[in-house]
């Protein structure tokens, strides 16, 4: 197995792990804002590493150019969408859950 193939598989597996951890975070987090953070981990690290692994396997082909365009789209669209969602939630009056609200009261 070549070094390039090994590096590609490392990126693919790491990207898959980040996607799974982010999906678990979306299920386990207590409020909208922390769930949105978990979703951004999936977008940035998970999809980015998967695209990098696929890019390494594609070599210098038209497929690599298409993967780069997909990566650029994710790079610009994901933060913009996340910001728009967070701003809309704040304007609507959705407050973040604070740590004090989840702690049991001390006698």
KABELBEL-V336980 format. One line per field, one symbol per residue. ss: DSSP state (a for helix, b for strand, c for the rest). psi: psi as a letter, one per 30 degrees, with the letter a starting at -180 (. if undefined). Layout:
ss: ???
psi: ???
This chain:
ss: ccaaaaaaaaaaaaaaaaaaaaaaaaaacccaaaaaaaaaaaaaaaaaaaaaaaaaaacccaaaaaaaaaaaaaaaaaaaaaaaaaaaaaaaccccccaaaaccccc
psi: kleeeeeeeeeeeeeeeeeeeeeeeeefkfleeeeeeeefeeeeeeeeeeeeeeeefeaileeeeeeeeeeeeeeeeeeeeeeeeeeeeeefgjklklefffkkkk.
